[in-house]
Every structure is written in structure tokens, then in C-alpha cells.
């Protein structure tokens, strides 16, 4: 179901849409929420699965308006506003900027390739921005920060805070600053009972020019970004060891240690259980796990009957997986193969929904099940 936001973009000439509104599918926001909850340390499981029920039932193509304010206590409102702001912003970046690969930033220095001295450099104190991201063809390096708010006057103050946060880091190769697009996104929520009547999506988007880097350094940067994206996605789906091996590939300084980690990552991928979607020949060779409203299900083999029971109890089971051959290409640092694998946009079928980074989200239940592959 499509919902709309009033859209303000700076600079206006660079806006990805014509006209005063931008549209997003609620299912795309929920899918972005699943990926965001899995990849973000400390995020609350299940938050993605309640979004549709919180909106005014006004039908497709209508404004994005909550039935009522997100929580009564200020602390709850701030948390939910920030979390849903990330869901909306990520769906917006995926749809309108074609960004697909997202590395989440914590409070420490992030290495993308320590051997080549490619890393995130902190410029100012304070929280890091939410993401470093890029397109499926390993281009358009982007630093992005998302905020949510309920300000009646509009999201300008939140946008300023988001923009300051997006400017707290550089990406560097050696001591050279790398060109990035910096994007700040602030969503001002609307609700039907009180407060602002219109949902606003406000965006600031200039390019920050850097210095020249070699093609090899660019490829290493994007491969590091992909490794972190995959690692954070699969770690909570029962593949923590493989995720750790992928992360270590970005952190090794010396060749002998790197070669050992490379062998470990390959062996762990070979040993990882591979899943297939029943009656879907294109959805085989997936590495991932099942997620419900409450948490990922990683401690048991979930049978077909179990999957139907979880769906019947309205626990919204979905299988979240990523193509095994893409993980192999990320481990082996094959940027051209990655580009080739991700070059064609996969269309969703009746049930399964792809992203542009080799990932799939498959709702499970009576008509669709996940099974072990060969």
C-alpha cells in the first residue's frame, strides 16, 4: 500500500522526484525495518512488524498519518520516532537513490580495508551518522543520517542535527579524503488525533568532493562495505561465526593473518546451511534465517508445520537471506563479479521481495515455506 509524504529537498534542482510529494510502499518501509533491526546493535525486534497497524486506514495513495502519537511518555516517543525515522529514510534511500549496501557505524573507528588504510575518520566528537552506503554497482558512496520528530513547526531543527551528524566523519584512503555524497533526512510525523496534520520528509543532499584515489582503492573500499553489510545482516540469523570472519577480513593488517581469515571465511561459508524456497526455482542457495515479531529463530530447525503455526499465531514469520554466491564474491574480493551479480534488478513475485544487494525477504506460512537446500 502506497503512502505519501510532503517532500522538501535541498538543493531543489537535485530532487529525485518532481512535485511536492514523495511516495513509499508501506511494505518497502517494513522490509527496510527488518534489515535495519537485524543490522543495528540494540534495535528492538518486532518494531518493523507493527507499522501498518499504526497508520490511519485511509487507503492506498493517501498521506502517511499515524492514528495517534507514537507513545505517551517522552522517552518512548523519542525512541519510536527515531527508529521509524530510520525505517522510512532507508526505504527512501533504497527506492529513490538506488542505495542497497549499508554499513552501520558505531562509536569506534571503522576499517573497510586496514591493509590499504581505508577507513572512517572521525572529525568531530559526537555520534557517528547512521550509514555508509552505496549502489549495487559499487558506486555513489554515501554518508547518511536519519532523524524523526513531532515538531509542529516542521523538521528543520531535526534536519540541522542530522546534517551536523552526517558531517562528523570522512572516509579516507591513507591520508586522502574520498569523495562522498552526504545526505541528511528528517521525517516529521503526522497523527490523526493531535499534533501536526501532515507528514514531512525533509532532505539535504550535497556532494562533498575529495581527492583522487586509485581504482584498486575504490574497489577495496566497496568490497569492505559489502563485507560489513553482509556480516551485520547474517550475524543474528544464526551465522555469527561467518559474520565474524567477514568482519576480520576488513581488520587484518598483515598478509599471513589475512590469508588465514580468508580460509576461515571460505570454510565457514561452505559449512553454512543453504536454504531454498519451496516452489520457487529462482530462490535457492540462500544463507539466512527466520525472523518473527519477537526475535530471530536460530535455535531449532523450523519445520513446514512450525512455519504455518507461527503464521497462524500472527507472529509474522519471514525468511531473511542473501545469495550464497554473492557472499563468496565478497569473501574473495571480486568486485566485477559482485557488479555482475547485482546488475539486474530482480522483480518480486507474489510472495518474495528482493533488495538490490542479493538479499530476499520471504513471508512464510500456508502458501510459502523455506526448506534446507543441498
Secondary structure as GFF3:
##gff-version 3
##sequence-region A 1 374
A	DSSP	beta_strand	2	10	.	.	.	ID=ss1
A	DSSP	three_ten_helix	12	14	.	.	.	ID=ss2
A	DSSP	beta_strand	21	25	.	.	.	ID=ss3
A	DSSP	alpha_helix	26	39	.	.	.	ID=ss4
A	DSSP	three_ten_helix	47	50	.	.	.	ID=ss5
A	DSSP	alpha_helix	51	54	.	.	.	ID=ss6
A	DSSP	beta_strand	62	63	.	.	.	ID=ss7
A	DSSP	alpha_helix	74	96	.	.	.	ID=ss8
A	DSSP	beta_strand	99	104	.	.	.	ID=ss9
A	DSSP	beta_strand	111	113	.	.	.	ID=ss10
A	DSSP	three_ten_helix	114	116	.	.	.	ID=ss11
A	DSSP	beta_strand	118	122	.	.	.	ID=ss12
A	DSSP	beta_strand	131	135	.	.	.	ID=ss13
A	DSSP	beta_strand	142	149	.	.	.	ID=ss14
A	DSSP	alpha_helix	156	166	.	.	.	ID=ss15
A	DSSP	beta_strand	169	173	.	.	.	ID=ss16
A	DSSP	beta_strand	176	177	.	.	.	ID=ss17
A	DSSP	beta_strand	180	188	.	.	.	ID=ss18
A	DSSP	beta_strand	200	208	.	.	.	ID=ss19
A	DSSP	alpha_helix	215	234	.	.	.	ID=ss20
A	DSSP	three_ten_helix	235	237	.	.	.	ID=ss21
A	DSSP	alpha_helix	240	251	.	.	.	ID=ss22
A	DSSP	alpha_helix	255	271	.	.	.	ID=ss23
A	DSSP	beta_strand	275	277	.	.	.	ID=ss24
A	DSSP	beta_strand	286	291	.	.	.	ID=ss25
A	DSSP	beta_strand	296	297	.	.	.	ID=ss26
A	DSSP	alpha_helix	304	312	.	.	.	ID=ss27
A	DSSP	beta_strand	318	323	.	.	.	ID=ss28
A	DSSP	alpha_helix	324	331	.	.	.	ID=ss29
A	DSSP	alpha_helix	335	342	.	.	.	ID=ss30
A	DSSP	beta_strand	353	354	.	.	.	ID=ss31
A	DSSP	beta_strand	359	363	.	.	.	ID=ss32
A	DSSP	beta_strand	370	372	.	.	.	ID=ss33
###
